[in-house]
Amino acid sequence: MFGNVIAPAVAGIALALAGIFGLVSSQTAAPAENPASQPVIVYGAR
């Protein structure tokens, strides 16, 4: 009885934590290249 309730709950919690960890780590990862190295405004260029 308890195995039928606890096992899916534990599996759901584990999947949710893995998904949250993946989302947070992808959002906080460093960019591949430094965006500050590219000039935002180039004066004199048209």
C-alpha positions as CSV (number, residue, x, y, z in Angstrom):
1,M,0.0,0.0,0.0
2,F,2.6,2.5,1.0
3,G,4.9,1.4,-1.8
4,N,2.2,2.3,-4.3
5,V,2.0,5.8,-2.9
6,I,5.6,6.6,-1.7
7,A,7.5,5.3,-4.8
8,P,5.7,7.5,-7.3
9,A,6.0,10.5,-5.0
10,V,9.7,10.0,-4.6
11,A,10.2,9.5,-8.3
12,G,8.2,12.7,-9.0
13,I,10.2,14.7,-6.5
14,A,13.5,13.4,-8.0
15,L,12.4,14.3,-11.5
16,A,11.2,17.7,-10.4
17,L,14.5,18.4,-8.6
18,A,16.4,17.3,-11.7
19,G,14.3,19.5,-14.0
20,I,14.7,22.6,-11.7
21,F,18.5,22.0,-11.4
22,G,18.8,21.8,-15.2
23,L,16.8,24.9,-15.7
24,V,18.7,26.9,-13.1
25,S,22.1,25.7,-14.3
26,S,21.2,26.6,-18.0
27,Q,20.1,30.1,-17.0
28,T,23.1,30.9,-14.9
29,A,25.8,29.4,-17.2
30,A,28.4,31.7,-18.5
31,P,28.0,32.7,-22.2
32,A,30.3,31.1,-24.8
33,E,31.9,34.4,-25.6
34,N,32.2,37.7,-23.7
35,P,29.4,40.0,-25.0
36,A,31.3,43.0,-23.6
37,S,34.2,42.5,-26.0
38,Q,32.0,43.6,-28.9
39,P,31.4,47.3,-29.3
40,V,27.7,48.3,-28.9
41,I,28.1,51.6,-30.8
42,V,30.7,52.2,-33.5
43,Y,31.0,55.9,-34.1
44,G,31.4,56.9,-37.7
45,A,30.1,53.6,-39.1
46,R,26.9,53.7,-41.3
